[in-house]
């Protein structure tokens, strides 16, 4: 599984994904179109966003890769303009990084 990760990773989700065999590219700074392209969003299976303030990146990621699975791993609500996007929202207070990584990598294995 290839994942692109944007936002801070205070919960350690990127490391948990790596421990389960995922290749994780981290966007440094703002997840705009050039940064997402550089991180490999075109070939990614999953886009993980932890900063609801960068919600525009969801629309951009989907534009670049319509088949990408999007996970918003944040306690913050996403803005209304992304409501038409299929996004799996997971609150870190309810789902620890280990559980989220397990679900994402297990789901990817099931797709293969």
N, C-alpha and C positions, 0 to 999 in steps of 0.2 A: 504494500500500500504506500502510495506517495501522498504526503500531506503538506499543505502550505499553511503556516501558522502566522497570524497577525495579532499584535497586541502584546501586553505584558503577560508573562507566564508565572505568576506568583504561586500557582498551585502545582507547577511541575508537570503539566500535561504533555508538553513536547518530549520530555525525557521518558515519561511513561509510554508514549507511543513508540519511541525509539527502542525501548526495552522489549517491546513486542514485535520488533522487526520492521517497523515502518521507517521510511525515509522521510525526514521532516526538514523542510526549508523554512527558515524564519525570515519574515519581512522585517527589515531593519527600518524603523521609523514609520512613516505614513504608508498605508497599503493602497497606493494609487496604482493606476494602470501599469506604468513602467516597472514599479516595484513588484507587482504581482507577476508580471511577465518574467522578470528576472528571477523570481523565486520558483518559476516553473509551473504556474497555475494551469497552463495549457494541457499538461500531462498529469495533473494531480487528480487523485480520487476524492480527496477531502480538503475543504477549506475551513480552518478553525479560526474564529474571531473571538477575542476576549475583550475587546474595547467597543462598546456600543456606539461610541463617538465616531468610529470609523465604519459605520454601517453602510456607507456608500460603496465600500469595497465589496460587499456582497453582490450588489448589482453588477459591478465591474467583473468580478470573478465569474459570475454566471454568463455574462456576455462573452467572455473569453473561452469559457468551457461550460457549455450548457448542461453537461452531464455530471458536473461536480456536486458532491454532497456538501452541504453547508451546515456547520455547527457553530452556534453562538454560545460560547461557554462563559457566561457572564450573569451576574445578578441583576444587571440593569435591563430595562425594557428597550427593545429595538424601536426605532422611529416608525411611524405609520407608513412611510414610503416603501419600506421593505416587506410590508404585509403580504404583498402578492408573490413574494419569493418563497419557495419551500425551504424553510430553515428549521433545523432541530435546535430548539433552545434548551440549554441545560444550565441550571444554577449551581455554582460551585458549593453553595451551602447545603445542597441536597444530594449532589453527585460528586464524589471525590474524583481526582484525576485518574486514579487506578481503575475505577469503575468505567469511566468514560472511555479511556484508552482500550479497555477490554471489549467494550461494546463496539467501538469503531473498528477494531482489528478483527473481531469475530464476524461482524457484518461483512467486512471486505472478504474474508475467507469464504463466507457463504455465497458471495457473488461469483467467485472463481469457479 
